[in-house]
Amino acid sequence: MLEVNDKIIADISKGFSVPAQPALLLELQKLMAQPEPNLNVIADIITKDVAVAATILKTVNSPIYGLARSISDIHKASRYIGLNGIMLLVRNALLKKSFDQNNCSIALEEFWQNATNIANTCVAIGKTIKQAVSADVIYSLGLFHDCGIPVMAMRYSDYSETYEHAYNTPSETLTSIEDSVYQVNHATIGYFVASSWNLPKNICQLILAHHERDYLKVINGSIEQLYFAILKLSENLVHTHKHFRESADWPYLKDSIFILLELDDDKYQDLLEDSAEIQI
């Protein structure tokens, strides 16, 4: 397991433009810290930010939740998914829009489109397996597992070239190539971003570990390994649709993922076909 020590955190905080938490999120976090948070007050505050409220309602009404009827009110959405769920969706909406294309050397629209495809695929897979998983958590993990990439792309003007090199060198992980070029990698930076924004600890840890090819070497039955397996399967399905080849990490993880998610080649092909319909 990767470790992030104080020196690495200090270097990241000094050298990278990590998006700061906006006032809306800070206000909501204060309310959440109260002994008995008032759901109606929290919903009232969210409603004042029209863009965030619209994003949350779009997500709640998406196939992620599979509602029989649409919800058009933040108060109803809050009651349906609960305080923790609504706070996670608020963080998702605010963090996603906090990156500035003007200072970034990669195309953010394409980056977020790919991340959204992975997030949606995570949720779709979660509905097919026997184990119970949190749609909120696996969607957020899929959306933000690579959130360190735009931060690196804002710091390094040649980042797209490094990424392209990694794409053409599947025998090495993207993080190892980043380490060799920049002495830091997007998984570590993503962990710092997610921690700074108070995303759930298990999401932060999985962001840090998501390129570890031996993460499933010893299957321990933990929920984190289950989330990791769903993420890496989703990455591979989306990558296969986009690039017509498997993702770089997939050959090292496939067998363990098949065991964890109780897959065989036929079930995998079904998932591959079904996931094509939810790509944007």
C-alpha positions in Angstrom: 0.0 0.0 0.0 1.2 3.5 -0.9 1.9 5.9 2.0 1.7 9.6 2.0 4.0 11.2 4.6 4.0 14.8 5.9 6.8 15.9 3.5 4.8 14.8 0.5 1.7 16.6 1.7 3.7 19.8 2.4 5.3 19.6 -1.1 1.9 19.2 -2.8 0.3 22.1 -0.8 3.2 24.4 -1.8 3.7 23.4 -5.4 0.3 22.6 -6.8 -2.9 24.6 -7.4 -5.3 22.4 -5.4 -8.9 23.8 -5.7 -10.0 25.4 -2.4 -13.3 24.4 -0.9 -15.9 27.1 -1.7 -17.9 29.0 0.9 -21.0 26.9 0.2 -19.3 23.7 1.1 -17.7 25.1 4.2 -21.1 26.4 5.4 -22.7 23.0 4.9 -19.9 21.2 6.7 -20.5 23.4 9.8 -24.1 22.5 9.7 -23.3 18.8 9.3 -21.0 19.0 12.4 -23.9 20.0 14.6 -25.2 17.3 17.0 -28.5 17.1 15.0 -28.1 18.6 11.5 -31.3 20.1 10.2 -32.0 18.6 6.8 -34.4 21.3 5.8 -31.9 24.1 6.5 -29.2 22.3 4.6 -31.6 21.8 1.6 -32.5 25.5 1.7 -28.9 26.5 1.5 -28.2 24.1 -1.4 -31.2 25.4 -3.3 -29.7 28.9 -3.3 -27.0 27.7 -5.6 -29.0 27.0 -8.8 -26.2 25.3 -10.6 -25.3 22.9 -7.8 -29.0 22.1 -7.1 -29.6 21.4 -10.8 -26.6 19.1 -10.9 -27.8 17.2 -7.8 -31.3 16.8 -9.2 -29.9 15.5 -12.5 -27.8 12.9 -10.7 -30.7 11.8 -8.4 -33.0 11.4 -11.4 -30.3 9.5 -13.4 -30.2 5.7 -13.7 -27.9 5.7 -10.7 -30.9 5.7 -8.4 -33.4 4.2 -10.8 -36.4 6.2 -9.4 -39.9 5.3 -10.5 -40.7 9.0 -10.8 -38.5 12.1 -11.1 -37.7 14.4 -8.2 -37.8 18.1 -8.8 -37.1 19.4 -5.4 -33.8 19.4 -3.3 -35.8 18.9 -0.1 -37.3 15.7 -1.5 -33.9 14.6 -2.9 -32.3 15.2 0.6 -34.9 13.1 2.3 -34.6 10.3 -0.3 -30.8 9.9 -0.2 -30.0 11.2 3.3 -27.6 13.8 4.6 -24.4 11.9 3.8 -25.6 11.2 0.3 -26.6 14.8 -0.4 -23.3 16.1 1.0 -21.4 13.8 -1.2 -23.3 15.0 -4.3 -22.7 18.6 -3.3 -18.9 17.9 -3.1 -19.1 16.1 -6.5 -20.7 19.1 -8.1 -18.5 21.7 -6.6 -15.2 19.9 -7.0 -15.9 19.1 -10.6 -16.5 22.7 -11.5 -13.5 24.0 -9.5 -11.0 23.2 -12.2 -10.1 26.0 -14.7 -9.5 25.0 -18.3 -7.5 28.2 -18.9 -4.7 26.9 -16.6 -4.8 23.3 -17.7 -2.8 21.5 -20.4 -5.4 18.8 -21.0 -8.9 19.1 -22.3 -11.1 19.1 -19.2 -14.3 18.5 -21.0 -12.9 15.2 -22.4 -11.4 14.3 -19.0 -14.7 14.8 -17.2 -16.7 13.0 -19.9 -14.4 9.9 -19.5 -14.7 10.2 -15.7 -18.5 10.4 -15.9 -18.6 7.3 -18.1 -16.5 5.4 -15.6 -18.7 6.6 -12.7 -21.9 5.6 -14.5 -20.4 2.2 -15.4 -19.4 1.7 -11.7 -23.0 2.2 -10.7 -24.3 -0.1 -13.4 -21.9 -2.9 -12.3 -22.9 -2.3 -8.7 -26.4 -3.3 -9.6 -25.4 -6.6 -11.2 -23.4 -8.1 -8.3 -24.7 -9.9 -5.2 -22.8 -7.8 -2.7 -24.4 -4.6 -1.4 -22.5 -1.5 -2.4 -23.2 2.3 -2.0 -24.2 3.9 -5.3 -23.0 7.3 -3.9 -19.6 6.0 -3.0 -18.9 4.0 -6.2 -20.2 6.9 -8.3 -17.9 9.4 -6.5 -15.0 7.0 -6.7 -15.5 6.6 -10.4 -15.8 10.4 -10.9 -12.8 11.4 -8.9 -10.3 8.6 -8.9 -8.2 10.5 -11.4 -8.8 14.0 -10.0 -5.0 14.4 -9.5 -4.6 14.4 -13.3 -6.0 17.9 -14.0 -4.0 19.3 -11.0 -0.8 17.9 -12.6 -1.9 19.2 -15.9 -2.2 22.7 -14.4 1.3 22.5 -13.0 3.1 20.8 -16.0 2.7 22.1 -19.5 4.1 18.9 -20.9 1.8 16.6 -19.0 -0.2 15.5 -22.0 3.0 14.2 -23.5 3.8 12.2 -20.4 0.3 10.8 -20.4 0.6 9.8 -24.0 3.9 8.1 -23.3 2.2 6.1 -20.5 -0.6 5.2 -22.8 1.9 3.7 -25.2 3.9 2.0 -22.4 1.3 -0.3 -20.8 3.9 -2.4 -19.1 4.4 0.5 -16.6 1.8 2.2 -14.5 0.9 5.8 -15.2 1.9 6.6 -11.6 5.4 5.1 -12.0 6.0 7.1 -15.2 4.8 10.3 -13.5 7.1 9.6 -10.6 10.1 9.2 -12.9 9.3 12.5 -14.7 7.9 14.7 -11.9 8.8 12.9 -8.7 5.1 12.9 -7.8 2.1 11.2 -9.3 -1.6 11.9 -9.8 -2.7 9.2 -7.3 -0.9 11.0 -4.5 -2.2 14.4 -5.6 -5.7 13.0 -6.0 -5.5 11.7 -2.4 -4.6 15.1 -1.2 -7.4 16.8 -3.2 -10.0 14.3 -2.0 -8.8 14.6 1.7 -8.8 18.4 1.5 -12.4 18.3 0.3 -13.3 15.8 3.1 -14.4 13.0 0.8 -15.0 9.8 2.7 -11.8 8.2 3.9 -12.3 5.0 1.9 -12.6 7.0 -1.3 -9.4 8.9 -0.5 -7.5 5.6 0.2 -8.8 4.0 -3.0 -7.8 7.1 -5.0 -4.3 6.7 -3.6 -4.2 3.0 -4.4 -6.1 2.8 -7.7 -3.0 2.0 -9.9 -1.6 -0.6 -7.5 -1.5 -3.8 -9.6 -1.0 -6.0 -6.6 -3.9 -4.5 -4.6 -5.9 -7.7 -5.1 -3.0 -10.1 -4.7 -4.4 -11.3 -1.4 -8.2 -11.2 -1.4 -9.4 -10.3 2.1 -13.2 -9.8 1.5 -13.1 -6.1 2.4 -15.5 -3.6 0.9 -12.5 -1.5 -0.3 -11.3 -4.4 -2.5 -14.9 -4.7 -3.8 -15.0 -1.0 -4.7 -11.5 -1.3 -6.2 -12.6 -4.2 -8.4 -15.7 -2.4 -9.6 -13.6 0.7 -10.4 -10.9 -1.2 -12.4 -13.5 -3.2 -14.3 -15.3 0.0 -15.1 -12.1 1.7 -16.2 -11.4 -1.2 -18.5 -14.8 -1.3 -20.1 -14.8 2.4 -20.8 -11.2 2.2 -22.1 -12.1 -0.7 -24.4 -15.0 1.2 -25.9 -12.9 4.3 -26.4 -9.6 2.9 -27.5 -10.6 -0.7 -28.7 -8.1 -2.3 -26.4 -7.8 -3.2 -22.7 -6.6 -0.7 -20.1 -3.0 -1.0 -19.0 -3.8 -2.3 -15.6 -6.4 -4.9 -16.6 -4.1 -7.9 -17.4 -2.6 -7.7 -13.9 -6.0 -7.6 -12.2 -8.4 -9.5 -14.4 -8.3 -12.9 -12.6 -8.7 -11.4 -9.1 -11.6 -9.2 -10.3 -13.3 -12.1 -11.9 -13.1 -14.0 -8.6 -14.3 -11.0 -6.5 -17.2 -10.1 -8.7 -18.0 -13.7 -9.7 -17.5 -13.1 -13.4 -16.7 -15.4 -16.3 -16.0 -14.5 -19.9 -19.7 -14.6 -20.9 -20.7 -12.3 -18.1 -17.9 -10.0 -18.9 -18.9 -9.8 -22.5 -22.5 -9.0 -21.4 -21.2 -6.1 -19.2 -19.0 -4.9 -22.1 -22.1 -4.8 -24.4 -24.4 -3.3 -21.8 -21.9 -0.6 -20.8 -21.7 0.7 -24.4 -25.3 2.0 -24.0 -24.3 4.4 -21.1 -21.3 6.0 -22.6 -21.7 9.8 -23.3 
